[in-house]
């Protein structure tokens, strides 16, 4: 009896001693994540500024040397395109797409900066989730540098270097598009449920703009190969035209097969590339078919690609509609 009384007395004493010391606040000892990250903010703002600078340089190059007194540019960039025209040079109206692309990219870059000031669950949107990653910003920044380098090499008629830069431009565009698509797919379910407006802003202003930019740069890189090959190396223009169109046909078919299979998870709404091809080849067909002396084989081949691309576009739209119907049936709402 005495032993049990002593045991409980000892427990009581230990409890009283424990109460003297304050409890440790484990949550206080764990460092909270920073609300903002300076490196990310600096990257987003720098990307926006770089895009504006590239737009200004492209605009001045398009206007030509007479509009710029410092002698930075030697030629009018679009006049050179007409001077070194070939069978698959698009009509002048089709180059309006360059302005559309820059405006689209500007809207996307502006939205990326705006996400610094928006919050979800107390965390800035550019971090929650991190769709615009540092890798994306770095790849896009390198792409814009290639863009400026191409403007100067083309303007000074260094066409071989200009073609190399166009290929690098197309490759980096594909990388940029892949990065934003992967990041969006990673957070797709969460973003659509928590904040669908943010999700669709990333898709429409970001992903779609880069898809169009990538599509146009691939078309340009393949078609402009004719300039050094024909005017410098003397290869027959008809052979080059057929070869470049055939190359684009292979690229289109490979893209379509990937788009409806392995790539569908990352870019389910990717109809923009088909619209870009439709725009570009319509410009080529318009100019080629209106020439007094035209190559009928080139006209026929272009018409075939336009018809095939339109078929691919209709199939993609049908798959997309079917996908959304299934989602609506499963969840009684269009988007998760």
C-alpha positions in Angstrom: 0.0 0.0 0.0 2.8 2.3 0.9 4.6 1.5 -2.3 1.6 2.3 -4.4 1.2 5.6 -2.6 4.8 6.5 -3.2 4.5 5.6 -6.9 1.6 8.0 -7.4 3.3 10.7 -5.4 6.3 10.4 -7.7 4.1 10.7 -10.8 2.4 13.8 -9.4 5.8 15.4 -8.7 7.0 14.7 -12.2 3.9 16.2 -13.7 4.3 19.3 -11.6 7.9 19.7 -12.8 6.8 19.2 -16.4 4.3 22.0 -16.0 7.0 24.4 -15.1 8.7 24.2 -18.5 6.8 25.7 -21.5 5.7 23.4 -24.4 7.8 23.5 -27.5 6.0 25.0 -30.5 7.0 22.6 -33.3 5.2 24.7 -35.9 7.2 27.7 -34.8 10.5 25.9 -35.1 9.7 24.8 -38.7 10.6 27.7 -41.1 7.6 28.8 -43.1 8.1 29.0 -46.9 8.8 32.5 -48.2 5.8 34.3 -49.6 7.8 35.5 -52.6 10.9 34.4 -54.4 13.0 37.2 -55.8 14.7 35.0 -58.4 11.3 34.0 -59.9 10.0 37.6 -59.9 13.2 38.9 -61.5 13.0 36.2 -64.2 9.3 37.0 -65.0 9.9 40.8 -65.2 13.1 40.4 -67.2 11.3 38.0 -69.7 8.6 40.6 -70.2 11.2 43.4 -70.8 13.1 41.2 -73.2 10.0 40.4 -75.2 9.1 44.1 -75.5 12.7 44.8 -76.7 12.5 42.0 -79.3 9.1 43.3 -80.6 10.6 46.8 -81.0 13.6 45.4 -82.9 11.4 43.3 -85.2 9.2 46.2 -85.9 12.1 48.5 -86.8 13.6 45.8 -89.0 10.2 45.4 -90.8 10.0 49.2 -91.4 13.4 49.3 -93.0 16.4 51.6 -92.8 14.7 54.8 -93.9 12.7 54.8 -90.7 15.7 54.4 -88.4 18.4 57.1 -88.6 21.1 55.3 -86.7 21.8 52.9 -89.6 21.2 49.8 -87.5 19.4 48.0 -90.4 20.6 47.7 -94.0 17.4 46.4 -95.6 13.7 46.1 -95.2 13.2 42.5 -93.8 10.0 41.9 -95.7 11.3 43.4 -98.9 14.1 40.9 -98.8 11.6 38.1 -98.5 10.0 39.2 -101.7 13.4 39.8 -103.4 14.4 36.2 -102.7 11.0 34.7 -103.3 10.5 31.1 -104.3 7.6 28.8 -105.2 6.5 28.4 -101.6 6.9 32.0 -100.4 3.6 33.0 -98.7 1.5 36.0 -99.9 2.2 39.3 -98.2 -1.1 39.2 -96.2 0.0 36.0 -94.4 2.9 37.8 -92.7 0.3 39.6 -90.5 0.6 36.5 -88.4 3.9 37.8 -87.0 2.1 40.6 -85.3 -0.6 38.3 -84.0 2.1 36.0 -82.5 3.9 38.9 -80.8 0.7 40.2 -79.4 -0.2 36.8 -78.1 3.2 36.3 -76.5 3.0 39.8 -75.0 -0.4 38.9 -73.4 1.0 35.7 -72.0 4.1 37.4 -70.6 2.0 40.2 -69.1 -0.2 37.5 -67.4 2.9 35.8 -66.0 3.9 39.1 -64.4 0.3 39.7 -63.1 0.5 36.3 -61.3 3.0 37.9 -59.0 0.2 39.9 -57.5 -2.5 37.2 -57.4 -2.8 34.7 -54.6 -4.4 31.3 -54.1 -4.6 30.0 -50.5 -2.3 32.8 -49.4 0.5 31.8 -51.9 1.3 33.8 -55.0 -0.1 32.2 -58.2 3.3 32.1 -59.9 4.4 29.7 -57.1 1.1 27.9 -56.6 1.5 25.9 -58.8 4.7 26.8 -60.6 3.6 26.6 -64.2 6.1 29.2 -65.4 9.2 27.5 -64.2 12.8 28.8 -64.3 13.6 26.3 -67.1 10.7 27.7 -69.1 11.9 31.3 -68.6 15.5 30.4 -69.5 14.4 28.5 -72.7 12.1 31.3 -73.8 14.8 33.9 -73.1 17.3 32.0 -75.3 14.6 31.7 -78.0 14.1 35.5 -78.0 17.9 36.0 -78.3 17.9 33.7 -81.4 15.0 35.7 -82.8 17.0 39.0 -82.6 20.1 37.3 -84.0 18.0 36.0 -87.0 16.6 39.5 -87.7 20.2 40.9 -88.0 21.6 38.0 -90.0 18.7 38.0 -92.4 18.7 41.8 -92.7 22.4 41.7 -93.7 21.8 38.9 -96.1 23.8 36.3 -94.2 21.3 33.6 -95.3 23.2 30.5 -94.2 23.6 31.8 -90.7 20.0 33.0 -90.8 18.8 29.5 -91.6 20.9 28.0 -88.8 19.3 30.5 -86.4 15.8 29.7 -87.8 16.4 26.0 -87.0 17.5 26.9 -83.5 14.5 29.2 -83.1 12.2 26.3 -84.1 13.9 23.8 -81.8 13.8 26.2 -78.8 10.2 27.0 -79.5 9.3 23.3 -79.3 11.2 23.1 -76.0 9.3 26.1 -74.6 6.0 24.7 -75.7 6.8 21.3 -74.2 7.8 22.8 -70.9 4.6 24.9 -70.4 2.5 21.9 -71.6 4.2 19.5 -69.2 3.8 22.0 -66.3 0.2 22.5 -67.1 -0.5 18.8 -67.3 1.2 18.2 -64.0 -1.2 20.6 -62.2 -4.2 20.2 -64.6 -6.7 18.5 -62.2 -5.9 20.8 -59.3 -5.9 24.1 -61.3 -9.2 23.3 -63.0 -10.9 22.5 -59.7 -9.3 25.2 -57.5 -9.1 28.1 -60.0 -10.3 27.4 -63.5 -9.9 31.0 -64.6 -6.1 30.9 -63.8 -5.9 27.5 -65.7 -7.6 28.8 -68.8 -5.5 32.0 -68.7 -2.4 29.8 -68.8 -3.8 27.7 -71.6 -5.2 30.5 -73.9 -2.6 33.3 -73.3 0.4 31.0 -72.7 0.2 27.6 -74.2 -1.8 28.6 -77.3 0.5 31.5 -78.1 3.6 29.3 -77.9 2.0 26.7 -80.1 1.4 29.2 -82.8 4.9 30.6 -82.5 6.4 27.1 -82.7 4.3 26.2 -85.7 5.2 29.3 -87.7 8.9 29.0 -86.9 9.0 25.4 -88.1 7.3 26.4 -91.4 9.7 29.3 -91.8 12.8 27.2 -91.0 11.9 24.6 -93.6 10.7 26.9 -96.4 13.6 29.4 -96.0 16.1 26.7 -96.5 15.3 27.2 -100.2 17.0 30.7 -100.2 20.6 29.7 -99.6 20.1 26.3 -101.4 18.9 28.0 -104.6 20.4 31.5 -104.7 23.8 30.4 -103.3 24.2 26.8 -104.2 22.2 26.8 -107.4 19.9 23.8 -106.6 16.8 23.7 -108.8 13.9 25.6 -107.2 11.2 23.1 -108.1 13.2 20.2 -106.6 13.7 22.3 -103.4 10.0 23.3 -103.2 8.8 19.7 -103.5 11.4 18.6 -101.0 10.5 21.2 -98.4 6.7 20.6 -98.8 7.3 16.8 -98.5 9.3 17.5 -95.3 6.5 19.5 -93.8 4.1 16.7 -94.8 6.1 14.3 -92.8 6.3 16.7 -89.8 2.5 17.2 -90.0 1.8 13.5 -90.0 4.2 12.8 -87.2 2.7 15.6 -85.1 -0.8 14.4 -85.7 0.0 10.8 -84.6 1.7 12.2 -81.5 -1.0 14.7 -80.8 -3.8 12.1 -80.6 -1.7 9.6 -78.6 1.3 10.2 -76.3 1.1 14.0 -76.5 -2.7 14.2 -75.9 -2.2 14.2 -72.1 -0.1 17.3 -72.3 -1.9 19.3 -74.9 -5.5 18.1 -75.2 -6.7 21.4 -76.6 -4.0 21.8 -79.3 -5.9 22.9 -82.3 -3.7 26.0 -82.8 -0.9 24.2 -84.8 -3.5 23.0 -87.4 -4.8 26.6 -87.7 -1.3 27.9 -88.1 -0.6 25.4 -90.9 -3.9 26.3 -92.5 -2.9 30.0 -92.5 0.6 29.5 -93.8 -0.2 27.1 -96.6 -3.2 29.2 -97.6 -0.8 32.2 -98.1 1.5 30.0 -100.1 -1.3 28.7 -102.3 -2.7 32.2 -102.8 0.6 33.6 -104.0 1.6 30.5 -106.1 -1.8 30.0 -107.8 -2.0 33.7 -108.7 1.4 33.8 -110.5 1.3 34.0 -114.3 4.0 31.3 -114.6 3.3 28.8 -111.8 4.4 25.3 -111.0 1.4 23.1 -111.1 3.1 20.3 -109.2 3.7 22.7 -106.2 0.2 24.0 -106.4 -1.3 20.4 -106.3 1.0 19.3 -103.5 0.1 22.4 -101.4 -3.6 21.8 -102.0 -3.2 18.2 -100.8 -1.5 19.2 -97.6 -4.3 21.8 -96.9 -6.9 19.1 -97.4 -5.0 16.7 -95.2 -4.5 19.3 -92.5 -8.2 20.2 -92.5 -9.0 16.5 -92.1 -6.6 16.2 -89.1 -8.2 19.4 -87.6 -11.7 18.0 -87.9 -10.6 14.7 -86.3 -8.9 16.5 -83.4 -12.1 18.6 -82.8 -14.2 15.4 -82.8 -11.9 13.8 -80.3 -12.0 16.9 -78.1 -15.8 17.1 -78.2 -16.0 13.4 -77.3 -13.5 13.9 -74.4 -15.6 16.8 -73.0 -18.8 14.8 -73.3 -17.3 12.0 -71.2 -16.2 14.4 -68.6 -19.6 16.0 -68.5 -21.2 12.6 -68.1 -18.9 11.5 -65.3 -18.8 14.7 -63.2 -22.0 16.6 -64.2 -19.7 19.5 -65.1 -17.6 20.4 -68.1 -14.3 20.6 -66.3 -12.8 19.1 -63.3 
